[in-house]
């Protein structure tokens, strides 16, 4: 929201809104005028504060739930707080050490993603999620194929020095073991040592031309390589940890709300759509309540950041929790985790030297 959109709020109203948001984040209860009188530090009577709260309610920054005399922030109130009133604090050394020490570098990319997701969840007590690195990342070393039943083929890809990825593809016809061996020999000979972005770009450029070649080997290479390198690029997935933490928050803990959230996590499509928006942005992104565009996330906030290697964005990580989360602490946790994950995935990083 542009700064000019907030010109309707004076300094006194902004200060009272800040105090109200901070109190609601801490306690999770509606905040009354007496509490604001005590905590605001302003020489104002409860009656004056009630008038300011009434103005804030008319402007859409706070609301009175049910018949309570107290008020809680709306999504608009939280957005103003995050954009204009929030001071992000430095992380405690203990949190930084946990992130640096417990990020699992002993396995491949999936192990790193899993540990990052668990760390986000453990440090925030919300649900942590990390998308798997896009397939364009890494240096291609070797590929092998194994025919399965029907037209299915097991693909074994070795990236970088030791990372192994397995996936199953569905081809248009059944390939023999000998045909698949010829395909792997060709791909290994032509592309070993090149990064996957180069391999994919070269294949996309050559596919239409090569399809015209009647050579049966090349026809096989085109079909299998297209399934492995091109179509797989569109796929995305994420690792989720700590979703049961959300049951601890009263505003999310009714059975119907939890069912809808867990269904969204299982079906993944809506979550991935939100995360895809973060791929196109720089730094930490915050989606508050209805800003996500999905009703299932009303009452929730998503704090996300992309992670990258050598300037290339590989994926997104973040947390999902109630809108009344302590943004001053969550934002630096998400930001630092993204930077550390990018470093850990970079084979040239000093962190990965023996």
N, C-alpha and C positions, 0 to 999 in steps of 0.2 A: 504494500500500500504506500502510495506517495506521501511524503511528509506533509504536503498541503492538505491532505485529507484529515489530518489530526488538528488542524488549526482551531477547530471548535472547542478544544479542551484547553483551559487555562492551567497555569502552574499548580494552583491549589487542587484542582480536580485531578491532574496527573499524579500528584503526590498521593492523594487519597486512593486513587485507583491502584497505584503501585503497592501501597500498604495492604490493601484488600487482597490483591492477587497473591502477594507473598504469604499472607495469613492463610488464605484458602489452600495454597499449595502445601503449607505445613500441616494444617489440621483437617482439611477436607470438609469443613463445615461452613454454612453460610455465615457471613461476617456482619455483625450488627454495628450500629452507630456508636454504642458505648465502647466497643473494642477498638474501633477506629479512633475515637477520641483519645484513648489511652496510648495507642501505639503510633499515632501519626506525628506526635510532637508539635502539632500546630495549636495555637491558642484559639480553638474554635469550640463552640458549644455543640452538644449532641444535636440540637435542632438545626444548626447551620450545616452540620455534616449530613443530616438526613436530607436536607434540601439539595446538597451537592450530589448525594447518591440518587435522588429522584431525577436530577438532570442527566446523570450518567446512564440511568436506566432508559430515559426517554431517547437518548442518543444511541442506545444499543450496546453499551460497553459492559453493563451488568444486568442481572435479572434476579428477581425474587422467586426462588423455587417454592411451589405450593403456596401455603399461607404464611411462610416464615417471615419474620420481620427483618432477617438478615438477607444479604445478597451474595451472589457468586459471580465470577467473571463469565462473560459469553466468549464465544470464539473470537469475536471482534475485540473484546477486552484483552484477551490473551495475545492476540496479534499485535496490538498497540504496545503491550508490555514487552514483548520479545523484540519488536523493532526499535522502540524508543526509550524504554526504561530499564532494560536489563543490563547488568554488569556481569560479564562472564568472568568467573574466578579461575585462578590457576588450580590445577589438579594437585591433590596431596601427593607427596613423594611416594607414599605406599601404593596409591593407585597406579602411578607411572611405572613403578617397579613391577607390579603385577602384570601389567600389559607387556612390558619388555621381556620378563622372564618366562611367563606362562604361554606366550604365543608359540605354538608347537612348530618348530622348524625341522623336526626329524623326518617328517613324511613329505608328501608332495603337496600340490596346491589344495586338494580337498581336505587334507589334515589341517593345513593352515586356516582354511575357511571355517572349518568346524571349531577350532580352538578360538578363533576370533569371535564367532557367534556366541560361544559359551562365556567368553570374557565379558562381552557387552552385556549379556544377561546377568552375569554374576555381579558386576560392578554397579549396575543401575537398578536391579530387581525388576526389570521389565522383560519383554520378549526381545531377544537379539536376533538379527538376521543379516546374512551376508550372501550376495549372489556369487555363484561360481565364476571364476575368471572366464572371460569370453575365449573361444577356441583360437582366436587369432594370436594368443600370447604364446611365446616359447619358441625354441629352436627345434625343428623337426630332425630327429635322429634316425628313426627306423620304424617301419610299419610291417605288421604281419596280419594275415587273414586266415580264418578258420571257417569252413562251411558248416552251417547248422541245418536244422530241418527246414524244408520248404525253400524259400528264397532268402532266408535270413543268413547273415554273415557276421561272425564275431571279428571286430577290428581291434587290434592291439597296437597302440601308438606309444612310442618312446620319445619323450621331449626332454630338452636340455640334457643333463648328464645322466639322470636316473629316474625321472618321473614317468610313470607308466599310466596310461589311460586306456580303459576298456569300454567299448560301446558296441551295440548291436545295430546293424542297419538292415533295411529291407530292400532288396534289389528287384529289378523288373523280371529277372529270370534266374534260374538256378545256375550257380557257377561251380565248376569242379575244383578240387583242391589244386590241380595243376594250373588251371587258369588263374586262380587267385595267387598262386606262387609267382607266376609271370608278371601279374599286375604289381605285386609288392616289390619284385626285383626292379621293375621299371621305375616305380616311384622312389625307391631307395637310391637308385643310381642317379636319378635326375635331380632330386631335391634334398638329399641328406645334407645337414648343416645349415640349411636356409631357414629363416624364421617363417612361421606359419602364415603371416600376412603376405609375404612374398610368394609362397606356394599357392595360396588361394588366388591372389591377383593373377598369377601366371596361368592358373587353370581356367579361371573365368575368361581370360582373354583368348585362350586357345580352344575352349570347348566347342564353340560353333564351327571353327575351322576344322578341328580334329574329327568332328562328327561326320564330315564329308569324306574322311579317309576310310577306305574299305578295309584297311588292315584290321583283322579281328582282335589282335592284342590291344591296339589303340582304342577300339570301340569299347573293350572291356575296361581299360584304364579310365576312359571318360565316365562310364556309368558308375563305377565304384568310387572314383575320386570325387565325383559330383556329390554323391551321398555323404561321403566322409567330410570333405572340406568345405563344400558350399552350402548344402542344405543344413548341416549341423550348426552353421553360424547363426541361424535364426533362432535356435533353441536357447532357452535360458532357464536357470533354476536357482534356488536359494536354499541355504541351510538355516533352519530356525531352531532357536533354543530358548527355553524358559517361558514358553507361552502360558504355563500354569501359574506363573507369577502374577498374571493379570487377575487371577481369582482373589488376590489379596485386597483389591481396591473395590470399595463398595459400589462405586458408580458403574463398574463393569461386571460386577459379580452376580447379576441376576441370570438365571438359567438361560433365558432366551438370548440375551446379549452374548453370553459366552458361546452358545451354540453357533450363532451367526459368525462370531470372530473366528472360531476354530474351523468352521466350514470354509471361510475365506482363506485361512492359512492352508488348508488341505487342497483347495482348488487352485490356489496360487495366482490365477490370472489377474485378479484385481490388484493384489500386492505387487506383482511384477510390473503392471502398468504404471503404478506410482513410482516404483524404483527406476523404471526406464526414464521418467522425467528427470530424475537426479543425474542420469548419465550425461545429460546435455548441459548441466549447470556446473559452476565452479563452487567449491567450498561446501559448507554445511547448508542443507536445505531443511526447512521445517514446515510440515503440513499439519495445521491445527484443525481438528474436527472436520467440518464440512468442506474445508479447503481441499481435501483429498479427492472430492468428487464422488465418493462412494458412501452410501448411507451406513454401511456396516461399520465404518470407522468414525461415525459421529461419537463424540465423547473421548476420542483418542487423538494423540499426537504422534506423528512419525518424524523422527530426527534422523536425517540421512547424510551421507557423504560418499562421493565416489572415491575409489582408490586406483592408483595408477603405477605404472612402471615406465621409466624413461619418457614421461610425458604422454604415454598412451593410457587412456582410461580402460581398465579391465573389468570393473564391476562396481557395485554399490553395497554399502553396509549401513546399518542403523539400528534403531530401537523403536518399538511400538509400546506406548503406555498411555495412561490417562492424560487428559489435557492439563491436569494440575501437576505436571512433573516439574522437578527443579531444573529448569532449563540451564541455569548458570553452571550446573555440574554436568549435566548430560551432554551439552554441546562440546565441551573440551574432550570428554571421553570418546565421543564418536569421531571427532576430528583427529585425535592422536591415534586411535585404533586404525583409521584409514591410512595414515601416513606410515605406521609401523607395518601394516599388512603389505603395503606396496614395497617397502624396503625388503621385507622377508621374501617376497615373491621374485625379487630382482636377483638373478644369479650373479650379477656383478657387484652386489652390495657387500661391503666389508662384514656385514652381519652373517653372511653365508660362506665366508672363507674358512677354510679348515685351519 
